[in-house]
């Protein structure tokens, strides 16, 4: 979970909301993100991939298999900052793609925020094509 705090800092939608509106739910964006990751660990343990370097967890990817559409989705992927640029993310993403193929998926999906410049360079190099952009709006009631 430490990787969640450090790997998503600056790249989490809930963090963007907190920057504009402050604490909106009594819990931090980190807490909510960790809860989402924990949900995947609890409910999809076979679809969660871990990358280790020298016996230490360096990255993880929570994936989902959409059988009806034959799409594998990398729902959350984070690499500890000290391992970024070392090929750990590339190896983990390749493992996720292999996991999708082994489970009968024909396509892979991943997304990122506009502000995540590293991911915006990384995903196309991994063969992904941009297919659309989502704009998130938020307001107080």
C-alpha positions as CSV (number, residue, x, y, z in Angstrom):
1,X,0.0,0.0,0.0
2,X,3.0,2.3,0.4
3,X,3.4,2.1,-3.3
4,X,-0.1,3.4,-3.7
5,X,0.7,6.6,-1.7
6,X,3.9,7.2,-3.6
7,X,3.1,5.9,-7.0
8,X,-0.2,7.7,-7.5
9,X,0.8,11.0,-5.9
10,X,0.2,13.7,-8.5
11,X,-1.8,11.3,-10.7
12,X,-5.0,10.5,-8.9
13,X,-8.4,12.0,-9.7
14,X,-9.4,12.1,-6.1
15,X,-6.2,14.0,-5.3
16,X,-7.2,16.6,-7.9
17,X,-10.6,17.0,-6.3
18,X,-9.0,17.4,-2.8
19,X,-6.7,20.1,-4.1
20,X,-9.7,22.2,-5.3
21,X,-12.3,21.3,-2.6
22,X,-10.4,20.0,0.4
23,X,-11.4,16.9,2.3
24,X,-14.8,15.8,0.9
25,X,-15.4,12.5,2.6
26,X,-13.6,12.4,5.9
27,X,-10.9,10.2,4.4
28,X,-7.9,11.2,2.3
29,X,-7.5,10.3,-1.4
30,X,-4.8,7.9,-0.4
31,X,-7.2,6.1,1.9
32,X,-9.8,5.8,-0.8
33,X,-7.3,4.6,-3.4
34,X,-5.9,2.0,-1.0
35,X,-9.5,0.8,-0.3
36,X,-10.0,0.3,-4.1
37,X,-6.7,-1.6,-4.4
38,X,-7.6,-3.7,-1.4
39,X,-11.0,-4.5,-3.0
40,X,-9.2,-5.9,-6.0
41,X,-6.8,-7.8,-3.8
42,X,-9.7,-9.3,-1.9
43,X,-12.0,-10.0,-4.9
44,X,-9.6,-10.6,-7.8
45,X,-6.4,-12.0,-6.3
46,X,-5.6,-14.0,-9.4
47,X,-5.8,-10.9,-11.5
48,X,-3.4,-8.8,-9.4
49,X,0.2,-8.9,-10.5
50,X,3.2,-8.0,-8.3
51,X,6.7,-7.1,-9.5
52,X,9.5,-7.8,-7.1
53,X,13.1,-6.6,-7.1
54,X,15.5,-8.3,-4.8
55,X,12.6,-9.7,-2.8
56,X,10.9,-6.3,-2.3
57,X,7.6,-5.4,-3.9
58,X,8.5,-2.7,-6.5
59,X,5.2,-2.4,-8.4
60,X,1.7,-3.9,-8.8
61,X,-1.1,-4.0,-11.4
62,X,-4.7,-4.7,-10.6
63,X,-6.4,-6.1,-13.7
64,X,-9.9,-7.0,-14.7
65,X,-11.1,-9.4,-17.3
66,X,-14.2,-8.4,-19.2
67,X,-15.1,-11.7,-20.8
68,X,-18.1,-10.5,-22.7
69,X,-16.1,-8.0,-24.6
70,X,-12.8,-9.9,-24.6
71,X,-11.0,-7.0,-23.0
72,X,-8.4,-7.1,-20.3
73,X,-8.3,-3.9,-18.2
74,X,-5.3,-2.7,-16.3
75,X,-7.4,-0.8,-13.7
76,X,-4.6,0.3,-11.4
77,X,-0.8,0.1,-11.9
78,X,1.8,1.7,-9.8
79,X,5.6,1.5,-9.7
80,X,7.5,2.7,-6.6
81,X,9.3,5.9,-7.5
82,X,12.7,4.4,-6.8
83,X,12.1,1.7,-9.4
84,X,10.7,4.0,-12.1
85,X,12.8,4.1,-15.3
86,X,14.3,0.7,-14.5
87,X,12.1,-1.4,-16.7
88,X,9.9,-2.7,-13.8
89,X,6.8,-1.0,-15.2
90,X,7.5,-2.4,-18.7
91,X,8.0,-5.9,-17.4
92,X,4.8,-5.7,-15.3
93,X,2.7,-4.4,-18.2
94,X,4.0,-7.2,-20.4
95,X,3.1,-9.7,-17.7
96,X,-0.4,-8.2,-17.6
97,X,-0.7,-8.5,-21.3
98,X,0.4,-12.1,-21.1
99,X,-2.2,-12.7,-18.3
100,X,-4.9,-11.3,-20.6
101,X,-3.9,-13.5,-23.6
102,X,-3.8,-16.6,-21.3
103,X,-7.3,-15.8,-20.2
104,X,-8.7,-15.5,-23.7
105,X,-8.7,-11.7,-24.0
106,X,-8.2,-10.2,-27.5
107,X,-7.7,-6.5,-26.4
108,X,-6.1,-4.6,-23.6
109,X,-7.2,-1.3,-22.0
110,X,-5.4,1.1,-19.7
111,X,-6.0,4.8,-18.9
112,X,-4.3,7.7,-17.2
113,X,-4.8,11.3,-16.4
114,X,-3.7,14.1,-18.7
115,X,-1.2,15.2,-16.1
116,X,0.6,11.9,-16.1
117,X,3.2,12.7,-18.7
118,X,5.3,9.6,-18.1
119,X,2.4,7.3,-18.7
120,X,1.3,9.3,-21.8
121,X,4.7,8.5,-23.3
122,X,5.0,4.9,-21.9
123,X,1.6,3.5,-23.0
124,X,2.0,4.3,-26.7
125,X,5.5,2.9,-26.7
126,X,3.9,-0.3,-25.3
127,X,1.6,-0.4,-28.4
128,X,-1.5,1.3,-27.0
129,X,-3.4,3.7,-29.1
130,X,-5.3,6.7,-27.7
131,X,-9.0,6.2,-28.5
132,X,-10.6,9.1,-26.5
133,X,-10.3,11.5,-23.7
134,X,-12.6,11.9,-20.7
135,X,-13.1,15.2,-18.9
136,X,-14.1,15.0,-15.3
137,X,-16.1,17.8,-13.7
138,X,-16.8,18.3,-10.0
139,X,-18.8,20.8,-8.0
140,X,-20.1,21.5,-4.6
141,X,-23.8,21.3,-4.0
